[in-house]
Amino acid sequence: MLPLRAARERNVEVPRELSVVGYDDLPLAAWVAPSLTTINQPLSEMAETAVRMILGMARGTHPHPRSIELATELVVRESSGLAPQET
């Protein structure tokens, strides 16, 4: 929420002059003004995957692949908008 405060202190209009996007989709993101566009992570799926990997390692298997991609979701709110058009 600090970027929103910094923009307000500098009289930068969000989202007209600056789009702000956060990460983790904390509940507070929906309550600030303007509400913050965020990336929502699949925390339950992340935890389940980590537990499966840890249990596998406890059984002596090595995790394959070492890198796992999980789908995220863009939650669009009031802090982002279209880029200004060149005239």
N, C-alpha and C positions, 0 to 999 in steps of 0.2 A: 504494500500500500504506500510505501515511501515514494515511488515514482509519481503517484498521483498527487501527493502532498508537494513534492518538489515542483511539479508542473504548475500547481495552483499558486505556489509562492512566487513563481516567475511569470505569472499571468499568461501561461501557455494553455490554450483551450484543448481539453481532451474530450472527444476524439477529433475535433475539427483541425487542429494543428499537429497533434501528436497522438498516435495510437499506442496504448499500453497493454501488454499481454503478460500475465503471470503464469505460474506453474503450480500444480498440486490442487487447484480448485478448493482451497480452504473455504469453509462456510462464510467467513468474513468477506470473501470476494463478492458475494451477492449483496452485501449490506452497505458497502462503501459507496460514495457518490463521486463520480459515476461508477456503477457496478463494473467489476473488473473481468474482462475476457481472460480466460485461463485455459490451461491444458489439464485435463483430468486423467490421472493415471489409474490403471486397474489394480488398486492396492491389494485386494483379496487374491487376485490371480498372481500377483507378484509374490505374496506370502506363500501361497500354495506351491508355486514353482520352487521357491527357495527351500521349503520343507522337504519336497520330493528330492531335491538335489542333495541336501544334507543327509537325509535317510539313506540315499544311495551311496554316498561317500562313507557313511558309517558301516555299510555292508561291503565296502572295499571297491566299489565301482567308481570310475572317474566320470564326471559330468561331460556329456557330449551333446550339443556343442557347448563351448565355453561362453558363448554369447547368445542370449535369447532376446528376441524382440517381441514385445507385447503391444497390442493396439492401444493407442491413446485417443482421446476425444477432445476436440476443440470446442469449448463452451463459450459461444459468442455472447457478450453482454455489451454494455454501453461504452466501454473504454476503447473500443476499436471501431474504425470506420473506413470508408473508401479513401484512397489517396486523392489529394486535390488534383484537379485536372489542369494541365498546362494551358495557358491561353495565348 
